[in-house]
Amino acid sequence: MTYSEYRDREVSWELNRREGVTFSAEFPYRAVVDGVVLEIKIGDFPAESAYTLFADGEPVDEFDSFPDNWTRPPGW
């Protein structure tokens, strides 16, 4: 997995509502940046990275903590 340009961007995440489900526990966060749909998948930490970033359905980055310039929904 390669470094993602999205780590350097300011991203405001919202709770993900996938496929008519109120909330997705596997993919809890969603954002749209320059028309690209970003989603965060929760990994099986510590066997995997804590998070995987998907861009338009493709994995583009793995990480264990959110960049400081990313904003999660209140309470998360």
N, C-alpha and C positions, 0 to 999 in steps of 0.2 A: 504494500500500500504506500503510495507516495504522499508527500506533504501537500496539503490542500491550501489553495489561495484563500479559502474562506476563513481560515484562522486569523488572517490579517484584517478581515472586514468586520465592521460593526454589524452584528446580527441581533435582532430582537425576536426571540423565540416565543411561540404560542403553544398551547396544548394542542396536540395532534388529534384530529378526529378523522379516522380512516374508515372507509367502506361502511359508512353509516353507523359506526360504533361511536358511542359517546366519548370514549377515551381509549387510546392504545397504550397498554403497558409496555409492549415490546418497542414501540416507536413513540415515545411520549411527547416529543417536541417536533415542531414544524415551522419553517419560515420560507419566504419567497424572496430571493435576492436576484435582481436583474432578470426576472422571469424564470429563474431556475428554482425548482422546488427542493428544499433541503429538509432532511429528516435525520433525527438522531435515534440510533438503535442502542438499547442497553445490552452490553456484553455480559458474558459469564465470567466476571472478575473473580479471582485473579488469573484464571486459566486463559482469559482473553483480555484485551483492552476493555476498560470500563464502558467506552462509547465508540460507536462507528458512525461517521458522517456519511450520509447518502445524498447525492445530487442527481435529481431526476431518476431515482431508482437504482443508481449505481454507487457502490461503495467507493469513496474517494479519500478517506482519512480515518485513522484510529487514534484515540487519545484517552488519557485517564483523568484529566481535569479540564473544565471549561476555560477557554481563554478569557481574560479579564474584559475584553471588548464585546463579549457576548452577554446578552441580557435574557435571563430565564423569566418565565411567568411568575408573578408574585406568589410567594409561598413554596416555591420549588428551589 
